[in-house]
Amino acid sequence: MNQQLTDSAPASTGSATEAPAPAPDGRAGGATSGRRPLVLLIGGIALVVVLAILPLLAIEIPGVLPGPTYTPGTLQLLAYAMLIAALALSYRMMFGLAGLLSFGHALFFAAGAYGLGMALEYFAPVEWQSELIFLASIVVTLIFGIVLAATVGSLALRVTGISFAMVTLAFAQAGSVLIRRNPGGATGGDEGLSLDIANVPDALVGVLNTRNLYWLSLGILVFVYLVVLWVERSRAGHVAEATRENELRVRVLGIRPYQVKFLIFIVASTLAAIAGMGYLLLQSGASPRVATADFTLTILVIVVLGGVGYRWGAIVGGIVYTLLDQRLTALAGSDFIAGLPAVLRVPLSEPLFILGTLFILVVLFLPGGIAGIPQRIRTGRKQHPVESEEAADA
Amino acid sequence: MSTVLLLVITGLGLGALYFLVASGLSLIYGLMGVLNFAHGSFLTIAAFIGWEVGRRVSDGTWWGLLVSALVGMIVGAVVAAATEYFLIRRLYERHIEQALITVGLALATVALFEGIWGTDPIYTARPEWLTQTTEILGAKIPNDRFLLIVCAALVLGGIVLFLRKTRYGLIIRAGVENRSMVTALGIDVRRSFTLVFAIGGAAAGLGGVLASVYYGYVSAHLGSVLLIFAFIVTVIGGLGSLTGAAIASVLVAVLQQFANFYLGGTGDLVVVIALAAVLLVRPRGLMGKVA
C-alpha cells in the first residue's frame, strides 16, 4: 500500500519526505531535555554577537578570507554570503519544510532587487525627504513582492509535484526574459540595473560604509531566521510538515493543505524579496543573473549541500558555497594551477566544476549534507537514513 | 502567405530540434520518474565531440556531417548510459536525489566544457547546400530546416518501431504503464533503464550535432538553452508520452516563431504562458496519463 502511494504520487512531494530525515533531537523538539534549547539560544546569540563585532576586529584566516575582517573586501564577501544564506533559508522553508520543489525562487529575489532599484528610480523626482522616499520604496517593493508571490503561488499551487516545479520555472523564466528584454529601459537589460543612490541613506553608500551594509546583511539574516523559526514552530508549520509527509492523511483530518502551502509560499517568497533588497544595496546594483533558473538551481544546491533537514544547514551551505565559489575563483587564477598539466589544470580552473562535483558527492555519500555530519558521527550510521526507516516500516 | 509558410516550416525545423531533446527526457521521466537536468550536457558533449571528429575527417562536407552525426549519437548514448549506470542507479527510487545528481552533473559538465572549449561559441563549417535556401510557394526556406525535420521524423519513426516491435520496447512501454507490475512478473526493469538512457542520449546526441548545424556554432551552453524548452515541451506534451512530446514540440516551436514575428519577439514569453495555461487547464499535459 505504502509503496503504491509513493509510486502514484510522482517524484517531488512523495520522496522529498524521504530526503534527509530531520533529526528530531537536533531540532526544536528538545523539550524533553530541558537544557538543550537554552544552550542553543545562548550559543546562537553569542554567534550573532561575534559576527556583529567582526568588522571591529582584525582576524585573518588565510585561504578562506581574502584579507583581515575589517577590510571592505572581506566584509563585502561575508555580507554577500549572509544574504545568500538568508535566501537559502527561505528556500529551505519551502523545499525542506513544506516539500514544495520550486524552480522559481530566484524570481522573488530578483523582484526584491529590481523592485527596489526601480522604485528608487521612479520616486527620485518626487519632492520628499530622501529618508521618506527610501522607506516608501522599500514598502512598495515589499507590497510588490507579496502581490507577485500571491499571484504565482495561487496559480502554481493548483498543481503539485513536478508540474508545480514547472509552473514556477515558467514564471521565473518569464521574469528573466522580461528583465533581459529591458522594457522601457527600466531593468537595464543584460547590463543590469545600477543603484540610484540619490535617496539612499549616506550610511549605506560607499566603500567606507561597507561595515554598515555588513550589519544590514547580518540583520536580514537574523530576521529571516527568526521568521522561519516562528513559522516552523507555528501550527501552520506543523501542518506544512505533515502535508509534506502525507498529504492524504492531512486532508482526512479535515485540514486544507492548500492554504498552509499558500502561506508558506508567500512568506518564503517575501523573505527572498527582502534578501534581494539587501543584495541590491550591497552590490549597488542588480545583474540579470539573479533572475535565471540557474540561480534557483544554485540555491537548491546550497540547501542540499548544507543539509535539507536542518535550519542552520541552509546558513552553513550558503556561507560555505559563497566562500568556496569566491576562493576557488581566486585559486583558479593562481600560479599553482597555471603550472599544472592540462588534464588537471582545466577542471581545477573551473570553480563550478569543483562545486558541481562536490555536490554530486554530497548527494551520493552524505545525504544529510554538511549539517548532518555531527548527527552521522554521533549515531555512526553508515547507510542512508531512508533505508533504515523503510526497514522499520516493513 | 509566403511568410506564414516560412514561419511554419522554420517552426517545424525548430520543433524537430526540441523533439530530439524532449523524446529522451519524456521516455526517461515516464519510465523512471527522473527529471534529467543533465540531458542538455549529453547534447553539448555530443555536439563538441561530433564536431571535433567531423572536422578532422572532412570539414564542411556531407561526409563530415554524417560522421559527426554518427559520432554524436554514439557519444550521447555512451555518456547517458554511463550516467545512469554509475550515478542514477545508486539512488534507485529516490527521485529528488536523482534529479539533484543530474543538476550537479549539468553544473559541473557545463563548467568543464567551458574550460576545455572556451566560453565563446565556435563557428562550424557546413556543407554548401545547407547554407542556401529553397523557394517554396514564394517562401525562401533555409535548407537546414529540411534536414532537421527529416532527421526528427526518422528518430520518431525509429523509436516508435522499437517500442512497438521489439521485446525491449514492450518492456519499456509496460514499465511506463505500470512498473511494479512488470517487476512483479519477474522482469528486471532496471536493465531497460540503461537502455532508455542510451536511446535518449543518442537522440540528444543527434540533436546536438543538428543544433550546431541549425545555429551554425557549438558552445558550452548549447544544451542548457535547448533544455529549458525541451522541459516545457515535455510537460506540455505529457510526461512519459512520446507522441505527446512530438506534437507539443511542433506546437511550441511554431507558436514561438509566430509570436517572434508578429508579436515583436515575444516568443519565449508566449511559450512560457502556454506552459502555465496548459498545466492549469490540464495538469497532466496533452497526452499524459492520469497521475
Interface residues (C-beta under 8 A of the other chain):
Chain A: Q3 Q4 D7 S8 A9 P10 A11 S12 G14 S15 A16 E18 A19 L101 L155 R158 V159 G161 I162 S163 A165 M166 V167 L169 A170 F171 Q173 A174 V177 L178 R181 A293 D294 L297 L300 V301 V304 V346 P347 S349 E350 P351 L352 F353 L355 G356 T357 F359 I360 V363 L364 P367 V386
Chain B: Y29 G33 L35 F37 L87 R90 L91 E93 R94 H95 I96 E97 A99 L100 I101 V103 G104 L105 A106 L107 A108 T109 V110 A111 L112 E114 G115 I116 R179 S180 S224 I228 F231 I232 V235 L239 G265 D268 L269 V272 I273 L275 A276 L279 L280 P283 A291
